[in-house]
Amino acid sequence: MLSPVTLTAAFDRVTDYWSPKVIGSVNDQLLKVAKLKGEFVWHAHDGQDELFYIVRGSLRIEFEEGPVDLNQGDFLTVPSGVRHNPVADDECWVLLIEPASTRHTGDEVTPLTRSLDEQLS
């Protein structure tokens, strides 16, 4: 039987900043929740768009042409191949929607990089 997921309760699974957890899927798109704080890493996702929906708090996404500020209830789709760097001055809760093939930090590998297996756990 199908059962609903309470979005805010899904964040209980997230214990580390910048470590998304997969909470569902729609066709080949994964729905992930993450808690963000501090600065991430400049990266791009070639061949995949990435949607950020702000559930709680605020987020600045830096782009080469300048930053975009997002607040609770806002969403932004980062187009394929666009370099970006998410920055959260305070804890921010984000719902991410992206293809299952999207690598967490694109071609960049850092201590913050998480594999899909880690995101599914």
N, C-alpha and C positions, 0 to 999 in steps of 0.2 A: 504494500500500500504506500502511496505517496504521502510524504509529510513535509510541512513547511520548515524553513530554516529562519530563525530570528537573526537578522544581520548583526545586531549589536552583541548578541550572545556568541556568535561565531568568533569574535575577537578574543574570547577566553582561551582559545587554542594558541594564540600568539604570545610567546613568552620573551622573544628577543626582537629588538628593533631591526628593521630592514630584512626580516625573515618571513616572507609571505607564506600563507597556508591556503591551499586549494580547498574551497568550500562547495564547489559545484561546477557544472559545465553546461554549455548550450552549444550544441553541434561541436565544432572543433575549438570553441572558445572556453578558456578556463576563467572562473570567478575566483579571485584570491582576496584575502584580507591581510592587511599588514599594519603594524604600528611603526611609525617613523619618528625619528628624533635625531637631529644633527644633520650632517651633510652626507650624501650617498657617494656617487662616483659619476663622472661624465661618461656617457655611453650612448649607443644607438641600437635600435633593433632593425636590422635590414630585412625587409620583406614582411614586417609585422607592425601594425598600428597597436597602440597601447592606450587604454582609457583609464584615467584616474578620476574617481568619484570620492569626494571628501565627506566622510561620515561624521567625523568629529575633529575640531581644531582647524588649523590652516596649514597650507603648504605653498612654498615658492618653488616653481620649477624654472631653473635657469636654462636659457637657450643662448646660442651664440649671438643672436640679435637682441637679447635682453630678457629679463625675467617676466614670468606671469605668476600673479598671486591668486591662489584659490582658497576659498573659505568654505565652511560647512555648507553642504548642499550643492556646491559647484562641481562640475565635471569638465574635463578637458581631454581630448584625444590627441596624443602625440603621434604624428604621422610616421610611417615607416622611414627609417634612415635618418631621422632628425636627432642630432646629438642633444642630450638634455641631462640635467643634474638636479634631482629633487633635494630640497633643503627644508627641514622643519625645525624652527627655533624651539618649539615646545612639542610635546607628544601630539601626533596627528594620527587619526585612524583613516585608512584608505581602503576602498574597494577597487581592485584592479580587474580589468577585463582585457584579456589578450589571448592570441592563439596558443594552443598547447605547445607549439614548437618554439615559442619565444624563450630565449635564454635570459636569465635574470639580469645579468649585466652586459648583455650583448657580447661583443668580442673581448671585453675587458674582463680580466680575472683578478679579483682582489679577495682579501679575507671576508668581505661581505657577500661574495658570490654564493648563491644557494642553488643546488641542483634541483631538478624537478622532483626527484625522490624525496629530498628534504622538504620540499614544499607540500608534498602529498602526505607526509607523516603527521 
